[in-house]
Amino acid sequence: MEYFAGLDVSLRSCAVCIFDGKGRVLHERELPFEIEEIAGYLTALAFPIERIGFESGTLSQHLFYGLKAEGFDVVCM
């Protein structure tokens, strides 16, 4: 089974939704908008995240390159 993360980003926080390949939501959490916080949460999950997706915005580059540097496959839509 593949697992994915969707991020909804604002200036101060990031809503994270984890779902599986069938679209079932497994986890939802709000985190501070810090690459280390987001990467730490995703890494600590009991299953590997195949891909992270988020919409483009003012913080897209920071998020994209930060999560790429942490080893995640990232898609900015």
N, C-alpha and C positions, 0 to 999 in steps of 0.2 A: 504494500500500500504506500502511496506517495502522500506526503504531508506538505502543506503550503502555509505561508503567513501573508496576511493582508494588513497593511498599515494605513491608518488615517492620521495624518500628521498635522499638528498645529505648532505654534511657536514655542509652547511650553510643555506640551505633552504629546503622547503618541498612543493611539488606541490600536491594540494588536489583536487580530483574530486568527486563530489557527484552525485550519480545516483540512479534511482528508480529500482524497481523489474523487470521492462520491459527493462532495459538497457538504458533508456533515461538519458542523461547528464543534470543535473539541475544547477550545479554550478561548476566553476573551479576557483582556486585561488592559488597563491603562498604565502607562509608564512615563517617566520623565523623558523629554526629548534629548537623550544622550545616547550616543552610539554604544558606549560600554554597557549601559543598562539594557538596551534592546538586544544586543548581541548576547549578553549574559543570560537573559531570560530565554532566548531561542536555543542557546547551546545547552541549557539545563533541562530542556524537555526530554522525555523518555524516548523520543523518536526523532530521526533526522528531518530537518526542513529541506525539502527539495528546491524551493524557490520562494523568494519574497517579492511581493508586488505592492506598488503604491502609486498614487497619482502624481503628476508633475506639479510643482509649485516652487515657491521661493527657496525652500530648503532641500529640494530634490538632489542637487549635486552633492551637498554635504552628506546626505543620507545614503545616496548611491555609492559614492566612493568610500565612505566609512564602513558600510556593511560589506562591500566587496573586499576591503582590506582585512575584514574579519573572517573571510573565507566563504561568504554566502553568494549564491547565484541570485542576482537582483534584477528586477524588471521595473522600469519606470514607465507608466502608461500615460 
